[in-house]
Amino acid sequence: MAKNKQSQGLDGVLRSDSAQQYFSSLPTYVQEMIMQRRESVRSEDDLRSYAENLTKGDS
């Protein structure tokens, strides 16, 4: 486990290039919903999982 990955929140997660690129590729409404719950996003896995759940019905 990487240092401080579990407690950094969305801002910390987005310091990673891969997380930033992924977040930027998401639809605006998904980005906004994730930002509203930024304290719940503690890792890149959390980010991806949350985004997947939000976009499940999208096609």
C-alpha positions as a Python dict, from the first residue, in 0.01 Angstrom:
ca = {
    (1, 'M'): (0, 0, 0),
    (2, 'A'): (137, 341, -91),
    (3, 'K'): (191, 605, 174),
    (4, 'N'): (-115, 810, 273),
    (5, 'K'): (-328, 670, -9),
    (6, 'Q'): (-613, 585, 227),
    (7, 'S'): (-667, 929, 378),
    (8, 'Q'): (-587, 1187, 115),
    (9, 'G'): (-929, 1257, -33),
    (10, 'L'): (-1000, 1345, -394),
    (11, 'D'): (-742, 1626, -416),
    (12, 'G'): (-466, 1389, -311),
    (13, 'V'): (-584, 1114, -542),
    (14, 'L'): (-584, 1355, -836),
    (15, 'R'): (-213, 1426, -784),
    (16, 'S'): (-158, 1101, -971),
    (17, 'D'): (-137, 1150, -1349),
    (18, 'S'): (-341, 838, -1420),
    (19, 'A'): (-617, 942, -1178),
    (20, 'Q'): (-621, 1295, -1319),
    (21, 'Q'): (-648, 1165, -1676),
    (22, 'Y'): (-927, 927, -1578),
    (23, 'F'): (-1118, 1196, -1389),
    (24, 'S'): (-1083, 1437, -1684),
    (25, 'S'): (-1227, 1174, -1920),
    (26, 'L'): (-1547, 1140, -1716),
    (27, 'P'): (-1868, 1320, -1813),
    (28, 'T'): (-1909, 1656, -1641),
    (29, 'Y'): (-2205, 1541, -1433),
    (30, 'V'): (-2000, 1250, -1295),
    (31, 'Q'): (-1708, 1480, -1212),
    (32, 'E'): (-1948, 1712, -1028),
    (33, 'M'): (-2104, 1429, -828),
    (34, 'I'): (-1763, 1297, -731),
    (35, 'M'): (-1648, 1645, -625),
    (36, 'Q'): (-1953, 1674, -400),
    (37, 'R'): (-1832, 1364, -215),
    (38, 'R'): (-1459, 1436, -245),
    (39, 'E'): (-1385, 1327, 113),
    (40, 'S'): (-1515, 976, 34),
    (41, 'V'): (-1262, 927, -246),
    (42, 'R'): (-952, 793, -73),
    (43, 'S'): (-777, 611, -358),
    (44, 'E'): (-777, 579, -734),
    (45, 'D'): (-971, 254, -693),
    (46, 'D'): (-1239, 446, -499),
    (47, 'L'): (-1252, 704, -778),
    (48, 'R'): (-1293, 442, -1050),
    (49, 'S'): (-1547, 241, -853),
    (50, 'Y'): (-1758, 546, -773),
    (51, 'A'): (-1749, 664, -1135),
    (52, 'E'): (-1845, 316, -1258),
    (53, 'N'): (-2145, 311, -1027),
    (54, 'L'): (-2253, 656, -1144),
    (55, 'T'): (-2229, 564, -1513),
    (56, 'K'): (-2376, 211, -1498),
    (57, 'G'): (-2696, 308, -1676),
    (58, 'D'): (-2522, 524, -1939),
    (59, 'S'): (-2475, 382, -2288),
}
